Amino acid sequence: MLTLPSELTITQVSDYRAEIQPLIDENDSIIIDDSELIRIDTIGVQFILAVVTYILAQGKTLTYQSTSTILQQSIKQLGINDAILLQYLPN
């Protein structure tokens, strides 16, 4: 399970990427949990989109447990209508 950190901003993205890369590469089924996420910026949203895209491109199974309203608000504010994210995140 990938549990997103409480803050996913430009400062944390690089470190978090290095932390989760092996987990993604070593598992065929990935669960992303955003329940701890309380702060995210544009780079963080782009990072989540990249992670979801990467997981699906690898042919892995993705389950996204989305309970963070901050992520949903950020997606709406940014006007992101990407089908991949919308498929996994509630509106």
Contacts in CASP RR format, 6 or more apart in sequence:
PFRMAT RR
TARGET T0000
AUTHOR 0000-0000-0000
METHOD contacts of the structure
MODEL  1
MLTLPSELTITQVSDYRAEIQPLIDENDSIIIDDSELIRIDTIGVQFILA
VVTYILAQGKTLTYQSTSTILQQSIKQLGINDAILLQYLPN
1 30 0 8 1.000
1 31 0 8 1.000
1 32 0 8 1.000
1 33 0 8 1.000
2 20 0 8 1.000
2 23 0 8 1.000
2 24 0 8 1.000
2 30 0 8 1.000
2 31 0 8 1.000
2 32 0 8 1.000
2 33 0 8 1.000
2 51 0 8 1.000
3 33 0 8 1.000
3 35 0 8 1.000
3 36 0 8 1.000
4 16 0 8 1.000
4 32 0 8 1.000
4 33 0 8 1.000
4 34 0 8 1.000
4 36 0 8 1.000
4 37 0 8 1.000
4 48 0 8 1.000
4 68 0 8 1.000
5 12 0 8 1.000
5 16 0 8 1.000
5 36 0 8 1.000
5 37 0 8 1.000
6 36 0 8 1.000
6 37 0 8 1.000
6 38 0 8 1.000
6 39 0 8 1.000
7 37 0 8 1.000
7 38 0 8 1.000
7 39 0 8 1.000
7 40 0 8 1.000
8 16 0 8 1.000
8 37 0 8 1.000
8 39 0 8 1.000
8 40 0 8 1.000
8 41 0 8 1.000
8 44 0 8 1.000
8 47 0 8 1.000
8 48 0 8 1.000
9 39 0 8 1.000
9 40 0 8 1.000
9 41 0 8 1.000
9 43 0 8 1.000
9 44 0 8 1.000
10 41 0 8 1.000
10 43 0 8 1.000
10 44 0 8 1.000
13 43 0 8 1.000
13 44 0 8 1.000
13 47 0 8 1.000
16 47 0 8 1.000
17 47 0 8 1.000
20 51 0 8 1.000
23 30 0 8 1.000
24 30 0 8 1.000
24 51 0 8 1.000
24 54 0 8 1.000
24 55 0 8 1.000
24 58 0 8 1.000
24 60 0 8 1.000
27 60 0 8 1.000
28 60 0 8 1.000
28 61 0 8 1.000
29 60 0 8 1.000
29 61 0 8 1.000
29 62 0 8 1.000
29 63 0 8 1.000
30 55 0 8 1.000
30 60 0 8 1.000
30 61 0 8 1.000
30 62 0 8 1.000
30 63 0 8 1.000
31 62 0 8 1.000
31 63 0 8 1.000
31 64 0 8 1.000
31 65 0 8 1.000
32 48 0 8 1.000
32 51 0 8 1.000
32 52 0 8 1.000
32 62 0 8 1.000
32 63 0 8 1.000
32 64 0 8 1.000
32 65 0 8 1.000
33 65 0 8 1.000
34 64 0 8 1.000
34 65 0 8 1.000
34 66 0 8 1.000
34 67 0 8 1.000
34 68 0 8 1.000
34 71 0 8 1.000
35 65 0 8 1.000
35 67 0 8 1.000
35 68 0 8 1.000
36 68 0 8 1.000
37 68 0 8 1.000
37 70 0 8 1.000
37 71 0 8 1.000
38 68 0 8 1.000
38 70 0 8 1.000
39 70 0 8 1.000
40 48 0 8 1.000
40 70 0 8 1.000
40 71 0 8 1.000
40 74 0 8 1.000
41 74 0 8 1.000
42 74 0 8 1.000
42 78 0 8 1.000
45 71 0 8 1.000
45 74 0 8 1.000
45 75 0 8 1.000
45 78 0 8 1.000
45 80 0 8 1.000
48 71 0 8 1.000
48 85 0 8 1.000
49 80 0 8 1.000
49 82 0 8 1.000
49 84 0 8 1.000
49 85 0 8 1.000
52 62 0 8 1.000
52 64 0 8 1.000
52 84 0 8 1.000
52 85 0 8 1.000
52 88 0 8 1.000
53 84 0 8 1.000
55 62 0 8 1.000
56 62 0 8 1.000
56 84 0 8 1.000
62 88 0 8 1.000
64 88 0 8 1.000
64 89 0 8 1.000
66 72 0 8 1.000
66 88 0 8 1.000
66 89 0 8 1.000
66 90 0 8 1.000
71 89 0 8 1.000
72 89 0 8 1.000
72 90 0 8 1.000
72 91 0 8 1.000
75 85 0 8 1.000
75 89 0 8 1.000
END
